[in-house]
Amino acid sequence: MQQTLAQTRQALEPSRRENTILRQKLDALARRFFGKKSEQLNAAQLELLLQGLVEKAVSEEKEEPPARPAPRPVCSSSQRIRTPDHLEAVRQVIEPELVQAEPDQWKKIGEEISRRLDYQPGKFFWQETVRPKYVRLSRRELPPGIAPAPAQVADHSLAAPGLLAQILVAKYCDHLPFYRQEQIFQQRPSVFISRQQMVQWTGQSVRLLSAISDFLKRQLRQSGYVQVDETPVRYQDPDLPGRCGQGYLWAASVPGQGVVYEWRVSRAARCLDSLLGAGYQGKLQSDGHSAYPAFVKNKAIELFGCWAHARRGFFEALEQAPKVAGWFLNQIGQMYGWERQLRLSRAGPALRQAHRRGHSRMVVERGHRALHLLRLRSLPQSPMGQAIS
């Protein structure tokens, strides 16, 4: 150890002496120009000192500079996105409206180019938006004219609407988690998008889509006729280790308009207060679940059932009263057949309404008279009594 320190000290001695001599020469040069008259050097001494400095500078220039490591490439985007170099770029040029109206009065002076990553089924590409800048020839002192930038989901985002739509559809329709989408993109198109970036884009998209959901809910509550149903869905609950909980996906729609979905962990009547609002008035069509009569109680709401649940009761009573229950099933089957023909012929609302008034109405009236007579002959707790009620 002592021998190594001694060798290191010996190697540093020449460089220390050179630095000391160089420092003395620089001090003498400073005194020559900025010192007092009594401390100034004559021209011969100054030339001698400078001769050493010049020779040292020339010798340093002749020496080759030490090799430096190559700088790391700087990525223009975040490390959450990496694309191959050969990715296709599709260019879209947006011209200002004033330039399109008078092209001879404008001169192009530049352009602004923005690039976003877009997606089509099975294909990634760069969507380039070019916005040329123009200046009016007769009024050059005015600011340049340029077309406004197209609206984006989020400012300064590299994701185009096509890519965001693909991520949302794969996540919520195809049930592909983000880590699996990350693997698919990296293995097939060789495009890496981290799952953290997908989560951020999804949050930005959901904030915009929530406005559409709020509009559909307001439209639903203002409608005079609504169809509602709830679908049981098993879900994972961290408070229930080892087993899944029972939840319900409520769906409410207005024919010809959108559908509103809400997730609840129960199917109680209070869920309808959140979906339709406590002050809803109109016609409500649903199945025979007890939550719907409880919701419309003491309200200006007319409750309707559906033929699928009405048919189910007579099907369950088929063993007890095969003739009577079979007759009702036959009548309902005739209406199902007419509706099937209307769907196949792509009939419009007016034709459907006319066909139902001319055919289905008389079947419903005939069945209503038969139910009135059977109600007096059937026990309330029997399968036929349950079907009639």
KASUL-V703602 format. One record per pair of residues at least 12 apart in sequence whose C-alpha atoms are under 6 Angstrom apart, sorted by the first residue. I is the first residue (numbers start at 0). J is the second residue. If there is no record, write none. Layout:
{{I & J} {I & J}}
//
This chain:
{{79 & 192} {79 & 193} {80 & 191} {80 & 192} {81 & 191} {82 & 190} {86 & 124} {87 & 124} {88 & 124} {88 & 125} {88 & 126} {89 & 126} {89 & 127} {90 & 127} {90 & 128} {91 & 127} {91 & 128} {91 & 129} {92 & 128} {92 & 129} {92 & 130} {93 & 130} {94 & 146} {95 & 145} {95 & 146} {104 & 135} {104 & 136} {105 & 133} {105 & 134} {105 & 135} {105 & 136} {106 & 133} {106 & 134} {107 & 132} {107 & 133} {108 & 132} {108 & 133} {109 & 131} {109 & 132} {110 & 130} {110 & 131} {110 & 132} {111 & 129} {111 & 130} {112 & 128} {112 & 129} {113 & 127} {113 & 128} {114 & 126} {114 & 127} {115 & 157} {115 & 158} {115 & 159} {116 & 157} {116 & 158} {116 & 159} {117 & 159} {117 & 161} {117 & 162} {118 & 161} {118 & 162} {132 & 144} {132 & 145} {177 & 194} {178 & 194} {220 & 275} {223 & 281} {223 & 282} {224 & 281} {224 & 282} {224 & 283} {225 & 252} {225 & 253} {225 & 283} {226 & 251} {226 & 252} {226 & 283} {226 & 284} {227 & 250} {227 & 251} {227 & 285} {228 & 249} {228 & 250} {229 & 247} {229 & 248} {229 & 249} {230 & 247} {230 & 248} {231 & 246} {231 & 247} {232 & 246} {232 & 247} {233 & 245} {233 & 246} {246 & 263} {246 & 264} {246 & 265} {247 & 263} {247 & 264} {248 & 261} {248 & 262} {249 & 261} {267 & 290} {268 & 290} {268 & 294} {280 & 299} {280 & 300} {281 & 300} {282 & 300} {282 & 301} {283 & 302} {283 & 303} {284 & 302} {284 & 303} {284 & 304} {285 & 304} {286 & 304} {312 & 386} {313 & 386} {316 & 382} {316 & 383} {334 & 359}}
//
